[in-house]
Amino acid sequence: MLLRIVLTFPVRLVLERVSPAYKKQLASQLASLCEDGAQILDVGCNDGHVAALMLECKPSLKIVGVDVRADRPAMIERRIYDGRKLPFPDESFDVVMANDVLHHTTDIEALLKEMVRVSKRYILIKDHQKVGLLSHLWLSLFDCIGNVSYGIPCVFNYKSLDEWKRLFNKLDLRLALEHEKLKFGFGVFQQHNPIFKLEKNRNLKKV
Ligand SMILES: C[S@@+](CC[C@H](N)C(=O)[O-])C[C@H]1O[C@@H](n2cnc3c(N)ncnc32)[C@H](O)[C@@H]1O
């Protein structure tokens, strides 16, 4: 434990400088994709910092969070659950979002299905996307840097854009807008960090 703290101290120093700007930009972009007054579930909210920043951008939003861990105090109302069945009835929220969460799970499809179940209409995803041969390596490296020092387990489960689109198709989700680039960083970083706003296809059967 002490060794981990000593070894990861320099990484945390850098992260604590970059992370506030990243979270602020992510929150403002996500808030702009939600309608005024929307009721939102933040899946994998951690300490709820991103959600709290979204509320600063758009105070009419109502956001609650769920996570599988509670190692940091939460800035929003947060429930802890088993990571499998979201503790809410079907169609409870206007928007269900997961920011940098799905690639931390071994079964992305199962969690996404749960998100679809509790959403009335929209699913918002900020995740990673593999682009080319070295992508998996890059993403794994940055994931380790960003998460291990905070004790968040990484399972390195990354999809290419085609794989994301196939999964959305399978779950009857359509892209409500062509996937957005994260408006933070540039070049390779942006390429690997898409945001998807998806809409349930209500004419088709429930998933
Ligand atoms: C990289 S952090 C992102 C936290 C937050 N969404 C943000 O943007 O700052 C990933 C989070 O996903 C959570 N997580 C992992 N598996 C999960 C699951 N099956 N359901 C909900 N949260 C999960 C982790 O506990 C962790 O808090």
The ligand as an SDF file (V2000), in Angstrom:
LIG
                    3D

 27 29  0  0  0  0  0  0  0  0999 V2000
  -12.5080    5.8140  -14.6530 C   0  0  0  0  0  0  0  0  0  0  0  0
  -13.7360    5.8640  -13.4020 S   0  0  0  0  0  0  0  0  0  0  0  0
  -14.8330    7.0860  -14.0770 C   0  0  0  0  0  0  0  0  0  0  0  0
  -15.5900    7.7970  -12.9970 C   0  0  0  0  0  0  0  0  0  0  0  0
  -16.5470    8.9020  -13.4510 C   0  0  0  0  0  0  0  0  0  0  0  0
  -17.5630    8.3950  -14.3630 N   0  0  0  0  0  0  0  0  0  0  0  0
  -15.8140   10.0700  -14.0690 C   0  0  0  0  0  0  0  0  0  0  0  0
  -16.0450   10.3460  -15.2530 O   0  0  0  0  0  0  0  0  0  0  0  0
  -15.0410   10.7060  -13.3660 O   0  0  0  0  0  0  0  0  0  0  0  0
  -14.6110    4.3430  -13.6750 C   0  0  0  0  0  0  0  0  0  0  0  0
  -15.6980    4.1010  -12.6530 C   0  0  0  0  0  0  0  0  0  0  0  0
  -16.5190    3.0030  -13.0870 O   0  0  0  0  0  0  0  0  0  0  0  0
  -16.8910    2.2730  -11.9520 C   0  0  0  0  0  0  0  0  0  0  0  0
  -17.3740    0.9400  -12.3680 N   0  0  0  0  0  0  0  0  0  0  0  0
  -16.6680   -0.1520  -12.7520 C   0  0  0  0  0  0  0  0  0  0  0  0
  -17.5010   -1.1720  -13.0620 N   0  0  0  0  0  0  0  0  0  0  0  0
  -18.7720   -0.6960  -12.8900 C   0  0  0  0  0  0  0  0  0  0  0  0
  -20.0850   -1.2530  -13.0570 C   0  0  0  0  0  0  0  0  0  0  0  0
  -20.2880   -2.5070  -13.4730 N   0  0  0  0  0  0  0  0  0  0  0  0
  -21.1570   -0.4660  -12.7860 N   0  0  0  0  0  0  0  0  0  0  0  0
  -20.9890    0.8080  -12.3720 C   0  0  0  0  0  0  0  0  0  0  0  0
  -19.7740    1.3790  -12.1890 N   0  0  0  0  0  0  0  0  0  0  0  0
  -18.6930    0.6430  -12.4520 C   0  0  0  0  0  0  0  0  0  0  0  0
  -15.6320    2.2820  -11.1080 C   0  0  0  0  0  0  0  0  0  0  0  0
  -15.8830    1.9440   -9.7550 O   0  0  0  0  0  0  0  0  0  0  0  0
  -15.1820    3.7310  -11.2660 C   0  0  0  0  0  0  0  0  0  0  0  0
  -15.7430    4.5750  -10.3140 O   0  0  0  0  0  0  0  0  0  0  0  0
  1  2  1  0
  2  3  1  0
  2 10  1  0
  3  4  1  0
  4  5  1  0
  5  6  1  0
  5  7  1  0
  7  8  2  0
  7  9  1  0
 10 11  1  0
 11 12  1  0
 11 26  1  0
 12 13  1  0
 13 14  1  0
 13 24  1  0
 14 15  1  0
 14 23  1  0
 15 16  2  0
 16 17  1  0
 17 18  1  0
 17 23  2  0
 18 19  1  0
 18 20  2  0
 20 21  1  0
 21 22  2  0
 22 23  1  0
 24 25  1  0
 24 26  1  0
 26 27  1  0
M  CHG  2   2   1   9  -1
M  END
$$$$
